[in-house]
Amino acid sequence: MKSSGTNDTSRRSVLMGVGMATIGAALPLGGEALAQGAPAAKGPKLLEMEGKAKLAVLGDKPLVAETQAELMDDDVTPTDKLFVRNNGQVPELTADPKAWKIKVDGEVNTPIEITLGDLTSRFPNVTYQLMLECGGNGRSFFTPEARGNQWTNGGAGCPQWTGVRLADVLKAAGLKSSAIYTGHYGTDPTLAGETNKPTISRGMPIAKAMEEHTLIAFKINGKDLPLIHGAPVRLVVPGWAGSLSTKWLSRIWVRDKEHDGPGMGGFSYRTPRKPIVPGSKGDDKDMAILESMPVRSVITFPADGTRLAAGTRKLDLRGHAWAGDWDIKTVDISTDYGVTWKSAKVSPPANKFAWQRFAAAIDLPSAGYYEVWAKATDSKGMTQPFTAANWNPQGYGANPLNRIRVLVES
């Protein structure tokens, strides 16, 4: 079901002016404030691509584009609104998708090389609504700035995926007792155009590979995958860093040790085992692999910077929350900078690893400027911090509470 995204009492405006304090890093627009008569702030570069919405472009070599919060309002993320994260170049479109081959080898009894056509007919096809989230989502909230694309909260989406369970394929190959990890390979060329070495190759423990929602996917929202999202076939590893969800999938290498491909060492997709000084070099020997993504909430309506008509005293707010391997227990809303909180209504997920809708009717006692804060807590008891915590050189795991600004006109 698609949300309307409109409200008769609201009028959008450009965020203008200067001067916001308190947790400025939790806002994507650099601490700008609503002000009458100030020059318009410069917005992000917008994606111009057939079949895609006008996402905010964070980089073009490789292409990286995030979904603005107000475009994350649909219950099921439309394909055109799903963020884009490439590591290298986009490969050529295959002439015959059904002939595409995927190899499963390594610590298995019977190595498999199977075409996509045979894969879809040999194994049960399943459809789930599953979170896909970039490992660096939230990176822009760190102070000082960490390396990498400066994501706000838009490196995430929750479409419906159709595919076969990776577990079914691994069972058919017969895992040896020595199998402890996977390594994933796609066909995307490097930025230099090289096709004889992987652009990125990440992997996961066998337990996550065998989880029933980990898919080899060939459809999104009921249609064949578009090329930009990994056509003809990709992995979808929900709840964990999106770099595991290899696009243009060609090989699953089952390992007898932790995978050591590009993107698995140093500071890549790794966070400190103990807190380090923000801005310091850090020691990669003290880093642990990022696995389950942290709890996060995003207000999707109204949009940040909305002006409300004079006399408005109630705001119908909604958004989405998710928490990696866990469910959302509560979402709390504040309009007084965290002095008091009100519980939002949280809907159950469509299935495990789907995001959850939250909604609340917020009282606005007078005209004027308001910050609306949202803070989610997951079923493990973890909650969003007031500011990005556990700084690390490549900026993973930043999940401060979400904030929007609204102005009720006099």
C-alpha positions in Angstrom: 0.0 0.0 0.0 1.3 3.4 -1.0 1.1 6.3 1.4 -0.5 9.5 0.1 2.4 11.8 1.3 0.1 14.8 1.3 -1.7 16.9 4.0 -4.2 19.7 3.4 -2.7 21.8 6.2 0.9 21.5 5.2 2.9 23.6 2.8 6.5 22.7 1.9 9.2 25.3 1.9 12.9 25.5 1.2 15.0 25.3 4.4 16.6 28.7 4.7 18.7 30.8 6.9 21.2 29.9 9.7 21.5 29.1 13.3 20.5 25.7 14.8 22.3 24.3 17.8 21.8 21.1 19.8 22.8 17.9 18.1 23.3 19.6 14.7 24.9 16.5 13.3 21.6 14.6 13.5 20.3 16.7 10.7 21.2 16.1 7.1 21.2 19.8 6.0 24.2 21.0 8.0 22.3 22.8 10.8 20.3 25.2 8.6 17.1 26.6 10.1 13.8 27.9 9.0 14.0 31.7 8.5 11.8 34.1 6.7 13.4 36.0 3.8 16.8 34.4 3.8 18.4 33.2 0.5 17.5 29.7 -0.5 19.9 26.9 0.6 21.6 24.9 -2.1 20.1 21.4 -2.4 21.8 18.2 -3.3 22.5 17.1 -6.9 19.6 14.9 -8.0 19.8 11.7 -9.9 18.7 11.8 -13.6 18.2 8.2 -14.6 15.5 6.4 -16.4 13.5 4.2 -14.0 14.7 6.0 -10.9 13.3 8.8 -8.8 15.3 12.0 -8.3 17.5 10.6 -5.5 20.2 12.7 -3.9 23.5 11.9 -5.5 26.4 11.4 -3.1 29.0 10.3 -5.6 29.2 9.5 -9.3 32.4 7.3 -9.5 31.0 4.9 -8.5 27.4 5.9 -8.5 25.9 6.4 -5.0 22.5 8.0 -4.5 20.4 8.0 -1.4 16.6 8.3 -0.8 15.4 11.5 0.8 13.3 10.8 3.9 10.0 11.9 2.4 10.5 9.4 -0.4 10.8 6.6 2.2 7.1 6.9 3.1 5.7 4.0 1.1 5.0 0.8 3.1 6.9 -1.2 0.4 9.8 0.7 -1.2 9.1 1.2 -4.9 12.0 0.1 -7.1 12.5 3.6 -8.4 12.9 5.0 -4.9 15.4 2.4 -3.7 18.9 3.8 -3.0 21.8 3.0 -5.3 25.2 1.9 -4.1 27.8 0.7 -6.5 31.5 -0.1 -5.8 32.7 -0.3 -9.4 31.2 0.0 -12.9 27.9 -1.5 -14.0 28.5 -4.7 -16.1 27.0 -5.2 -19.5 23.4 -6.5 -19.6 23.3 -10.2 -20.4 21.5 -11.2 -23.5 19.9 -14.3 -22.0 19.3 -13.9 -18.2 18.1 -17.5 -17.8 21.6 -18.7 -19.0 23.4 -16.7 -16.4 25.6 -19.0 -14.3 26.2 -19.1 -10.5 29.0 -21.3 -9.1 28.9 -22.7 -5.5 32.3 -24.2 -4.6 34.8 -24.6 -1.8 33.9 -26.5 1.3 31.0 -28.4 -0.2 30.6 -32.1 -1.2 29.2 -31.4 -4.6 30.3 -28.1 -6.3 27.4 -26.6 -8.3 27.4 -24.4 -11.4 23.8 -23.7 -12.1 22.0 -21.4 -14.6 19.5 -18.9 -13.3 16.8 -20.7 -15.3 17.6 -24.0 -13.5 17.9 -22.3 -10.2 14.4 -20.8 -10.4 12.9 -24.1 -11.4 14.8 -26.5 -9.1 14.4 -24.7 -5.8 11.2 -23.2 -4.1 10.6 -19.6 -5.0 9.8 -17.3 -2.0 8.9 -13.7 -1.6 9.6 -11.5 1.4 9.7 -7.8 2.2 13.3 -7.3 3.4 15.5 -4.4 4.5 18.5 -3.5 2.4 20.7 -1.0 4.1 24.2 0.4 3.2 26.7 -0.3 5.9 27.6 3.4 5.9 24.1 4.6 6.4 24.2 7.6 8.8 27.9 8.3 8.2 27.3 12.1 7.8 26.2 12.3 11.5 29.7 11.6 12.8 31.9 14.5 14.1 34.6 14.8 12.9 33.7 13.6 9.4 34.5 10.0 8.6 35.8 8.7 5.3 33.3 7.7 2.6 30.0 8.7 1.1 28.2 11.1 3.5 24.9 9.2 3.9 22.1 10.6 6.0 19.4 8.0 6.6 18.6 7.3 3.0 20.8 4.4 2.3 18.0 2.0 3.2 14.8 0.6 1.7 12.4 -2.3 2.1 11.1 -3.7 -1.2 9.6 -7.1 -1.8 12.2 -9.6 -3.1 11.5 -12.9 -4.8 14.2 -15.6 -5.1 15.4 -18.9 -3.7 16.8 -19.4 -0.2 20.6 -19.5 -0.2 20.2 -22.2 2.4 18.5 -24.5 -0.1 21.3 -24.1 -2.6 24.0 -24.7 0.0 22.2 -27.8 1.2 22.1 -29.1 -2.3 25.8 -28.6 -2.6 26.3 -30.3 0.8 28.2 -28.3 3.3 31.3 -29.9 4.7 31.9 -29.8 8.5 34.8 -27.4 7.7 32.4 -24.8 6.2 32.3 -21.7 8.4 32.1 -18.7 6.1 31.0 -17.6 2.6 32.7 -15.3 0.1 30.6 -13.6 -2.6 31.6 -12.5 -6.1 29.8 -10.4 -8.7 30.8 -9.4 -12.3 31.0 -5.7 -11.9 34.3 -4.3 -13.3 36.5 -2.2 -11.2 36.4 1.6 -11.6 39.5 1.1 -13.8 37.5 -1.3 -16.0 39.3 -4.5 -14.9 37.2 -7.7 -15.1 39.9 -10.1 -13.9 39.7 -9.2 -10.2 36.8 -8.4 -7.8 35.7 -4.9 -7.1 34.5 -6.0 -3.7 34.1 -9.5 -2.2 32.5 -9.8 1.2 31.2 -12.8 3.1 29.3 -13.9 6.2 29.2 -16.7 8.7 27.5 -19.9 7.6 24.7 -19.3 10.2 23.6 -16.1 8.5 23.9 -17.7 5.0 21.6 -20.5 6.2 19.0 -18.1 7.7 15.7 -18.6 5.8 15.4 -15.0 4.7 18.8 -14.8 3.1 18.0 -15.0 -0.7 19.5 -15.4 -4.1 17.0 -12.9 -5.6 15.9 -12.4 -9.2 12.8 -10.2 -8.8 12.1 -7.0 -6.9 8.5 -5.9 -6.3 7.2 -8.6 -8.6 9.4 -7.7 -11.6 12.8 -8.8 -12.9 15.6 -6.9 -11.3 16.8 -3.8 -13.2 20.4 -3.7 -14.1 21.3 -1.0 -11.6 20.0 -3.2 -8.8 22.0 -6.3 -9.9 20.2 -8.0 -12.8 19.8 -10.7 -13.5 20.5 -12.1 -10.0 21.9 -10.9 -6.6 22.1 -11.8 -3.0 19.8 -10.2 -0.4 21.2 -10.6 3.1 18.7 -8.7 5.2 19.5 -6.8 8.4 23.3 -6.8 7.7 25.4 -4.4 5.7 24.2 -4.1 2.1 27.7 -4.8 0.8 27.0 -8.5 1.6 24.0 -8.4 -0.9 26.3 -8.9 -3.9 24.8 -7.6 -7.2 25.4 -9.4 -10.5 26.1 -12.6 -8.5 28.4 -15.1 -10.1 30.0 -17.1 -7.3 29.5 -18.2 -3.7 32.8 -19.6 -2.3 32.3 -21.6 0.9 35.4 -21.1 3.1 37.0 -22.9 6.0 37.9 -19.6 7.5 36.7 -16.0 7.6 36.6 -14.6 4.1 39.5 -12.2 3.2 38.3 -10.7 0.0 38.4 -6.9 -0.8 36.2 -5.2 1.7 36.9 -7.6 4.6 40.0 -6.2 6.1 41.5 -3.1 7.6 38.7 -0.6 8.6 36.3 -1.8 5.8 32.9 -2.6 7.3 34.5 -2.9 10.8 33.8 -1.0 14.0 36.0 -0.6 17.2 35.8 -3.3 19.9 36.5 -0.5 22.3 35.8 3.3 21.9 38.5 5.3 20.1 39.1 9.0 20.1 37.0 10.6 17.4 39.3 11.7 14.5 42.1 9.4 15.5 43.8 6.9 13.2 42.6 3.8 15.1 44.1 0.4 15.0 42.6 -2.1 12.5 43.7 -5.0 14.9 41.1 -3.7 17.4 38.2 -3.7 14.9 35.3 -6.2 14.6 33.3 -7.0 11.5 30.0 -5.1 11.2 27.2 -7.6 11.2 23.6 -6.7 12.4 22.8 -3.1 11.5 21.9 -0.7 14.4 18.4 0.4 15.4 17.1 3.4 13.3 14.0 5.4 12.9 13.2 7.9 10.1 10.3 10.3 10.1 8.9 10.2 6.6 5.9 12.6 7.0 5.9 15.5 7.2 9.2 16.4 5.5 11.9 18.3 7.3 11.2 22.0 6.8 7.4 21.8 6.5 5.5 25.0 7.2 2.0 24.4 8.7 -0.9 26.7 8.3 -1.8 29.2 11.0 -4.1 27.5 13.6 -2.6 24.0 13.2 -2.5 22.4 16.6 -2.1 18.7 15.8 0.4 17.0 13.5 -0.1 13.5 12.2 3.3 12.1 12.0 4.5 8.8 10.5 7.8 7.0 9.7 9.6 3.7 9.6 11.9 2.0 12.0 14.1 -1.1 11.8 16.9 -2.8 13.7 19.0 -5.3 11.8 18.4 -8.8 13.2 15.9 -7.5 15.7 12.3 -6.1 15.8 11.3 -2.7 17.0 9.8 -2.6 20.5 9.0 1.1 20.8 9.3 4.4 19.1 9.0 7.6 21.2 8.4 11.1 20.0 9.4 14.4 21.6 8.6 18.0 20.6 10.4 19.7 23.5 14.0 18.6 22.9 13.7 15.3 24.9 12.2 16.8 28.1 9.1 14.7 27.6 8.3 11.8 25.3 5.1 10.3 23.8 4.8 6.7 22.5 4.0 6.2 18.9 1.9 3.4 17.6 4.3 0.8 16.0 2.9 -1.7 13.5 4.2 -5.3 13.3 6.6 -6.1 10.4 5.3 -7.8 7.2 7.7 -10.6 8.0 11.1 -10.8 9.8 13.6 -8.3 8.5 10.9 -5.9 7.2 10.8 -2.4 8.6 7.9 -1.3 10.8 5.6 1.7 10.4 5.2 4.1 13.3 2.6 6.8 13.6 1.6 9.4 16.2 -0.7 12.4 16.6 1.4 15.2 18.0 0.0 18.2 19.8 1.4 21.6 18.9 0.3 24.0 21.6 1.0 27.3 19.8 2.3 28.8 16.6 6.1 28.8 16.2 9.1 26.6 15.6 9.2 23.0 16.6 11.8 20.2 16.4 10.2 16.7 16.3 12.4 13.9 17.5 11.9 10.2 17.0 13.8 7.6 19.0 13.4 3.8 18.4 14.2 0.9 20.8 14.6 -2.6 19.5 13.6 -6.0 21.0 17.1 -6.4 22.4 16.8 -3.2 24.4 19.1 -1.1 22.3 17.9 2.5 21.6 19.1 5.3 19.4 21.6 7.7 21.0 21.2 11.5 21.0 24.3 11.8 18.9 26.3 9.5 16.7 28.4 7.3 18.9 31.4 4.9 18.6 33.2 6.9 16.0 35.3 4.9 13.5 37.6 5.9 10.6 35.2 4.7 7.9 32.0 5.8 9.6 29.8 2.8 10.3 27.0 2.5 12.7 26.0 6.1 13.2 22.3 6.0 14.2 21.4 9.1 16.2 17.7 9.9 16.9 15.9 11.4 13.9 14.8 15.0 13.8 12.7 17.2 11.6 11.8 20.8 11.8 8.4 22.3 11.3 7.1 25.9 11.6 3.5 26.7 12.5 2.7 30.0 11.0 1.2 32.8 13.1 
